């Protein structure tokens, strides 16, 4: 195998992995801290992607400017959803296990709601636009500049996020809430705010990922579920609730996808699910799980 | 007086069931073709939801596997339909679902709560994409044609499946078996301590519930005439039973059935004209049900009944 050939496998894997990592980090916050296995995660990705597409094609807004608008907007929506819907469920649930089930079911409901509002607003057509799609030569292998930028942004956001969680006071509150919400509350952490913050941040990260996806791939109103599933797989792979785990898991899954695609393109998705199913059987706590 | 009323009710239920049975059995003789098709669809959802509730209702494990067994039934029908008689196809579909569920259950039912839900969800997708790859690679086609069966036959087969399911569900609920399942749902460790073979019981119940889903898939395939992995293993067939059961109320016998009837009827009337509004409504109702109606429609009815009887007592002047 020549170096170019290896680059042609590894780099697309990393490019894909960056996106997966970003998607999974959002879900990891929502599940790891707020205990909501959010099946509507992909719908926030879809909203980010379609909003960016609309802003770019209708108004000519630069996708990165769209990012600055979509991210905070999705954060506010997510924060609000947690404050209203999930907080109520949290209060009425007798045990954490019951809350996990009922919040998952509520997120199914949310998935249907958001997806069908998007279908009513945008219709089922597949859309795309061209931005920064200039070929770049990396050691003999060619890649689109938009995809490289995507990877860069994903890494920057991932790093910023990691630093935020590990260095700031709010980050400390989030980590405390992830370990034991009740004890964190007793230590003076405003637990409802922290959980809503995490859900909102998850939604914000999803819409940022959606914006990046819209730069490289076609987007449509029912694209969400596919990404929700990938996010769940990566989160389980990395370990439920571990942010670095999701980051590593995302790149790992991207690489695996890229390698399998080279050997037998039809089996890439099969490989994802096979890994997922085997992992749940053998080591459900994932790579970095406790 | 309360006891007398209870006895009367016990008499009523079997009588009503018999009348309903006679009504449904003779229906294709005088009803319109549309009504027969509509009732078949409703019966299909009742079968899916009812079988889901046999296992998930008492134990509280949320299974997202119905689509896997439903698809298995559909593919049994597609593969064997040309060469075998219909009853054989249906039985094979049921048996295949039973065996697969037994295997899956034995492997996975030690996974707790949310992990089990994720696993079963992943399983459906794994089967779907593997089958898609297999079909394209080895049979060279994406979809298959299924032998057509007339609507009345489909109606009767679905009806028999439904009746068997209801009988099974009723018997399970009334038996020691059902009590043990209930105890698993309340506290699995305590159940194990009082001598319930927790894993065996969960696995067997899971497998029994899969039989009916597989059989329903086998007969529905004959109505659709063309199937491919995307149609057969559509995750909606996993979501729908869960949502319908929750809407109706998981804890009670009639809850999932009621939820399925209401939503199947809504789907049949709304989905062709306003598909997006139907699914939107579906989502909204689900959220409302999860947040405000933890015991579903049946729970709501009970609360209302209680209020009314309380008011009656107040009027008689205690």
Interface residues (C-beta under 8 A of the other chain):
Chain A: X37 X85 X88 X89 X92 X97 X100 X101 X102 X104 X105 X106 X108 X109 X110 X111 X112 X113 X114 X115 X116 X117 X119 X120 X225 X229 X232 X233 X236 X264 X266 X267 X269 X270 X273 X274 X276 X277 X280 X281 X284
Chain B: X60 X62 X107 X108 X111 X113 X114 X115 X117 X118 X119 X121 X122 X123 X125 X126 X129 X130 X132 X133 X136 X137 X235 X239 X242 X243 X246 X276 X277 X279 X280 X282 X283 X284 X285 X286 X287 X290 X291 X294
